[in-house]
């Protein structure tokens, strides 16, 4: 068995490891989306330090998180067969980059909490791995 350093290095990942990685990416999205959909006001407080019961604000925030959930389902599809789902990975790169850029902007303008900053950073880490996957495309 390899060292922990080798295990965490995507240069050493085989096809089966990438499948597990995309399952983790799906779980990452689900861990944000599911609580936000069921507790939208709490989510607004965590991410933006906003306390509101405004229906439209909560509805639009829930719609955003529903899209995050859908992307998570996409990563489950990729986990099932990464070789046939490069388009979903590419959409993930675009989506995660856009969301992270917006959260970084909001955090930088003091309109979002550290929670948003950390979520953006997590998304960007996944994005880097997604890009690497598309470049390397392991065969075994």
N, C-alpha and C positions, 0 to 999 in steps of 0.2 A: 504494500500500500504506500502511496506517495505521501509526502509531507503536506501539512495544511497549506503551505505556500503554493505547492504544485496544484493542489485541489482547487484553490481559489483563482488560479491563473487561467484565463480563458484560452491562452495559447495551447494549453494541455487538454482542453475539453473535447470530448468526442460527441457524437450525435446524441447519445443518451443523456449526457450531462446538459447539453443545450435544451433538450426537451424539458428537463427538470427546471432549468433556468426560466423558461417561458411559463411554466406553471407558477413559479415564484412571482414573476411579473404580473400574472393574472391575480394572484392573491394580494399583491401590493395594491392593485387598483380596487379590488373588492374591499380591502380593509379601509380605504378612504370612502368609497362610494356608499356602501351599505349603511354605515352610521349616519352619513350626511343625508341620505334619502329618508331615513326614518326619524331623524332628529335634526331637521334643517335649521332651526333656531340655534341649537347648540353648536352646530357646525359653523354658522355665521359668527358666533362668538369666538370659537377656537381659531378660525382662519383670519378673521377681519376685525375682531374685537367690536362687533356690531351687535347690539341687542335690538331686535325688531320682531314685530308680529305682522309686518306688512306682507300681505298675501303675495303680491307680485314679486317682491324681492325674494321671498322664500321659494316661490314657485320656480323662478328663473335659476336660483341656486340649485334646487333639486334637479332641474332639467340638465344643468351642467354635469352634476354627479351621475345622472342616468347615462349620459354620454361616456363618462369615465367607466361606468359599469359595463357598457357595451364594448368599449375597448378591451376591458378585462376578459370578456367573453372571446374577443378576437385572439387574445394571447393564449387562451385555452385551446383554441383551434390550432394555433401555431404549435403549441406544446404537443398536440396529437400528431402533427406531421409538419415539422418545420420546413422540409424540402419543398412543399407545395404551397407555402403561404408567405412568400417573400413580400407580397403586396401589403399584407397586414402589418408586417414588421416595418415596412417603409412608412405606412400611415402612422404607426406608433411613434416613429422618429419625429415625424412632422407634428403630431398632436402633443407629444410630451414636450417638445421644444417650445411650441407656442404657449402651452399652459405655464411652463416654467418661466418663460420670458415675462409673461403677465404677472405671475406671482412675485418674481424678482422686482419688477417695476413697482408693484403695489407696496412691497416691503420697503423698497428704497425711498418711496414717497410717504412712508409712515402711514400707509392705508391697509396694511396687513401685518399679521403677527409673525413671530419667529416660527410658528407652526407652518405657515405658508412657505416661508423660506426653506425650512427643512424638507417639506414635501417637494418643492421645486428642485432642491438638490438631489433628492432621491430619484425624481423623474429624469434628471440629467444624467445620473449614473446609469440608469437603465438605458437611456438613449445612447450613451457611449458603447455599451455592450451590444445594443441592437445594431449599431453601425458596424462594429467589429464583426458581428455575425454575418451581416450582408457581404462584407468584404471577404471573409475567410470561407464561409459556407462549407463546413466540415462534411466529408462524405462518409465517414465511418462512425 
